[in-house]
Amino acid sequence: MRRFVFAISALVIMSCSGEVSQNFGCGCPIYPDYMDVTVPAGIAPLNFDYCIPADDAVTVFSYGDLTYRFKGPEIRWNAGNWRRLLSAATDNDIQVTSSVIDRSWTIHVSGDDIDYGLNYRLLEPGYEVYSKMGIYERDLSSFRQRTLIDNNDFSGCVNCHAYNRADPSGMTLHIRGDHGATLLMKEGRIEAYDTKTDSTSGFCVYPYWHPSGKYIAYSTNNTRQSYHTKAEKLIEVFDLASDVQVYDVEHNCLILNPSVRQKGMWETFPVFSADGRTLFFCAASEKNIDTELESVRYNLYKVSFDPESGTIGDDVELVIDAESDGKSISFPRPSYDGRFLVYTLSDYGQFSIWHHEADLWKLDLLSGETSPAVEVNSGDTESFHNFSSNSRWMVFSSRRDDGQFTRLYIAHVDENGCFSKAFMLPQKNPRRYYGTLFMSYNVPEFVSGPVSFSHTKAARAINGDARIPFGVKHE
């Protein structure tokens, strides 16, 4: 079979309008930088603060017969007025002028819907012990955030949460620590599983649902961490071993195939294609971490998957050869319309969230062309990302704000794969909120509705001793 291989340096960069934003923090006259952004009609108010003397500033928002004026350095919207303005301006531009800024700007209101909300992890920057962390849900039409689960009720780390195309009715969630377990929520029931088997090297992590809901792709990773002496990099996380497998939800068994568990290779970050017939994953050649950490580089591969029989193919193909360009790929995420796949590209390794050089790239699954997502990249880390259920919006984490904490940004994606300028997740009082939030956002996931998740039932399952073992099916 013909190999589907593309070296990054040899490919054509798609021409999309837009420029790289280099406005970090208050490098822009307003914070957050909401100048010339595209937003959905259902987004929460874009409140902002001036970063220049603006006590007497007059800021005017207008569209058609609607005009709203604000005086002073803080722009705080009435929710009803904001909704009226967005509703009237859908598929058009809101004009914004300011008496203290020598330019006007627009806010384009897209007619493409966005999902109800986001689920994400918030965690403190602690590494030696399990610090405060949890999974939270944010209603994107307001500033309401609620806790789904945190580690106040158990000792451990809560991570690796995933939904099937933003469907809140099914969820997988991993707990690390003394009460380690993988929680599966199906039809309102929460059950704790022991996903480590005699045939696998560890617990199942980095989940991704099959579009049918019948399967979940996981990897098992023997993960370690080390600390840099250089100020620009605080921590390095790496694998000593990793494999890919698929979990059959209906039959409670792992599907193991040697094609994605090759000796001498580290496979990780599996994701299904939009039609569910291809499994993409990252893989690197095994290295001596003590001496070759910075030469560990992951390429993007794919293998066929038959959802009818639940079998992984033997036809592994190299999709993107990042290693030949001295780069490494992590976190591949295909759009649900089947057109594009966005991934993170960094210098080496697979823990790109602490690599300040990490950027987002996109692969056109029809043409095979790959290119940097220049409209959303910055001079600092861009890392984990996900598409909305209609593939018209992408959320991603970035350290562009202060270089230390990851914040969430949202960008519109058109049918040609061109991104709009990204906007920071809105907050009621953004400068105070982000200036005092000493926690990082991690693993954002769109959800199409509120998640019906019982914190009490989950804590009871985690603290209890009962664990359902995974079966194994060898191919």
C-alpha positions, 0 to 999 in steps of 0.5 A, a space after each residue: 500500500 502507498 505510504 501516506 508521508 509528508 515532511 513538514 518543511 516540504 509542504 505548501 502553507 495554506 493561505 488564510 487571512 489573519 496575522 500572528 498576534 504578538 500581544 501578550 498580557 497588556 501589550 495591547 491597549 485593552 485586556 484581554 485583547 478583543 480587537 478584531 475577533 470573531 465570536 459566536 452569537 451565544 458567547 458571554 460578554 466580552 468585558 475588558 479593561 484598558 491597559 493605558 490611562 483611561 479614566 475619562 475614556 468613552 467607548 462606543 459599541 454600535 450596530 445598526 440602530 443599537 449603540 452602547 456607551 461606556 465611560 471609564 477604564 472598565 467595560 462591564 456589560 449588562 447581560 441583556 444588552 450584550 445579548 441584544 447586540 449580538 443577536 442583531 449583529 449576527 453574521 455582521 460586524 460590531 463597530 467599536 471606537 474609543 476616545 483614547 485609542 487612535 483606531 477603531 476595531 470590530 467584533 465579528 459575530 458569527 452565525 455558526 453556533 458554539 456548544 453549550 460549554 467547556 469542561 476543563 481541569 484547573 490545577 495548581 503549579 505543584 509537582 511533588 504532591 497532588 495539589 488542589 485540582 479538579 474538573 470544572 464546567 463553564 457555561 459559555 453564554 455566561 460566567 457560571 462555572 461549577 465543579 464536577 469533581 475535585 480532589 478535596 474528597 480523595 487523595 490523588 490526581 484527577 485527569 484524562 476526562 473525555 466525551 464523545 463529540 461533546 455529548 455530556 451523557 458519556 464520560 471517561 475520567 482517570 484518577 491517579 494515586 492511592 485510590 487509582 481508577 478509571 471512572 466510566 459514566 454511562 447513562 447516568 451510572 458511574 462505575 470504577 474500573 481497574 484498567 491495568 491488566 497482565 497484558 498491558 504496561 499500565 493504566 489506560 490514559 489519554 482517552 478518545 471516543 469512537 463516534 459510535 460510542 462503542 469504543 474508546 481508544 486509550 494509551 498506557 504510559 509509563 510516565 516520569 518527570 524531571 526538572 530543568 535547571 534552566 529558568 525557561 523550562 521548569 519541568 519535563 515529562 516523558 515516557 519510558 514505555 507506551 502502547 495503544 489499545 482500544 476498549 470495547 465498551 459493550 464487551 468490557 475488554 481491551 483490543 490489543 494488536 501488535 501493530 500499535 504495540 511494537 517493540 522499540 516504539 512508544 505509541 501514544 495519543 490515539 484518536 479516531 477519524 470522523 468516520 471511525 475507520 481510522 485510528 491516528 496516533 503518535 509514536 517515537 523510537 525508543 531512546 535512552 532517556 538519560 542521554 537522549 531525551 532531547 532526541 525523542 521525537 514523535 511522528 504521526 501515524 495511522 492504522 485502519 479500524 473496523 468498527 463492525 468487528 472491532 479490529 485494529 488493522 496491521 496497515 500502519 502508515 506514517 502520515 507526518 514525518 516530523 522527526 526528519 525536520 527535528 520536530 515532534 508531534 503531540 495531541 492530534 485532534 481531527 475535526 468532526 467534519 472529517 476535513 482537518 486534523 490539528 496537532 501540536 508541534 514542538 522541538 522534542 518529546 510529547 509533553 508540549 505544554 511546557 515547551 515555549 516553542 510549541 505551536 499548533 499545526 493543521 493537516 488537510 486530510 483531503 489534500 495532505 498539506 500541512 501548515 502552521 495555524 499562524 492565525 492562532 499561534 503566538 510567541 509562547 506555548 500553544 498546546 492541547 486543543 479540541 473542536 466544537 461538535 460542529 467543527 466551526 470552533 476550536 478551543 486551545 490552551 496557551 501561555 501567551 498571557 504571562 508565560 507561566 499559566 495556561 489560559 483558554 482561547 477560542 477561535 473560529 474555523 471556517 470550512 477551508 480550515 482558516 482560523 480567526 484571531 483567537 479570543 481569551 475565555 471571557 470573565 466578569 472581571 478579567 484583569 482581576 480574575 486572571 491576575 489572581 488565578 494561580 492555576 492553569 487550565 488543562 484539557 479543554 473539552 466542549 460539551 453540548 449541554 450540562 454534564 449530569 455528574 454526581 460528585 457524591 457518587 464519584 467520590 464514593 466510587 473512588 474511595 471504595 475498594 470495588 474495581 471492575 477489571 478489564 478483559 483482554 482480546 488479543 488479535 
